[in-house]
Amino acid sequence: MRYLPISLLFLIWACASYPERNNFQSMETSGGSITNPYFSNPKKDYVYKADINLYKKNFSGILILKKLGVQHHRVVFTTELGNTIFDFSFRDGDFRVNHILSEMNKKMVINLLKKDFRTLVTENPSVLNRFASEDRFIFETEMAKWKNYYYTIDRKLEKIVQTKNGKKKVSFIFSSVDAEVAKNIQILHHNIKLSIRLKAI
Amino acid sequence: MRNLIFLLWFTVCSVYAQSEMSAGDARALEAKVKKTANTTETITSSFRQYKHMDFLSNDIESLGKLSFKAPNLVKWEYTEPFAYSVIFEEETLYINNEGNKSDMDIGSNKLFKRLNQLITNSIKGDLFNTDEFHIDYFKKGNDSEVHFAPKDEDFASFIKAFHITFNGNGEVTEVKMLEPSNDYTRIVFTDRKTNQSLPDAVFAH
């Protein structure tokens, strides 16, 4: 019986939303959109040295992102020698695999990459709710039933936290930002041992 | 009319710039390249790599150094804009990624094994195997350009063709790897030195 209140407390906490778990203060204003400016310039080729760690395996290569139109991005991963590993198009909510190495052509792998890169290139998601926490503003958005939280500090997008059932699943961290280019980007999965580190070249 | 003349002039120039080689010249080139390859013990060279994709505003450029030691030891090292090297040694790739060392057994990966062999052979230029490739020969001024299109369908879905440029001495000056989409990687070699002593330490991993 003594444990019941603790269990109950735990149950309530387990059901809590991400903002509740993190003690965000709700702000009254809602609506509008938040901008991710890091892949928004169609004149720029965004080229990164990429290191992918999956469990104990390490892969590296070059990740290329390019905005080709309104809501249209191309995302290509090649080896250092230039051989294409995968080539995706994101256009008006549609997703297309232009090319993928046969060894990687697995639905689970493609879905995982699709979700990560769609989050990365989505430019103006609609805001559902706004919150504040210490010196940051946090914008809640939704993508395919997942809640994404956009953290800004001094009006700069610092990170996106992707959640499911109130739990943190993936973090996208942008750092060394210069002229709306994030020189360093980390994509960290919290439920599987997958991390992607990008360094602008 | 002026446009027509321009078009005609352009076509003539294109034909002049790259014309098909006679069978005799092709045999002579093949013999020369094989002879050069057979007498090559070591190669060191700088290279500049251009990754071209149609949708990009600019080609992605990188710089590096190549070291080769007969029969099949290759070190491919990028120095700019990142530090990355890979040593191809039989069935293993030894990778040094900005100080982080790892190795990859490619024995079980047919594609990488094949790519490894082809890269090793293309450095010497010796891809003249008609069982494996459709081969076309072209003259480009004093240079020769040979197109090798893999016959193996799986491999061709990865690399459609290798275009290798040889100088008058039968040495490789440029390798272009074309993908099925026609995007390509072009590697231009400079400061090539052959048969100079190359310490084993270069290939230490």
Interface residues (C-beta under 8 A of the other chain):
Chain A: K43 K44 D45 V47 K49 D51 N58 S60 I62 I64 K66 L68 R74 V76 T78 E80 L81 G82 N83 T84 D87 N98 H99 L101 S102 E103 K199 I201
Chain B: Q49 K51 M53 F55 L56 S57 N58 I60 S62 W76 Y78 P81 F82 Y84 V86 I95 N97 N100 S102 N109 L111 L115 I119 D154 S157 F158 I159 M177 E179 P180 S181 D183 Y184 T185
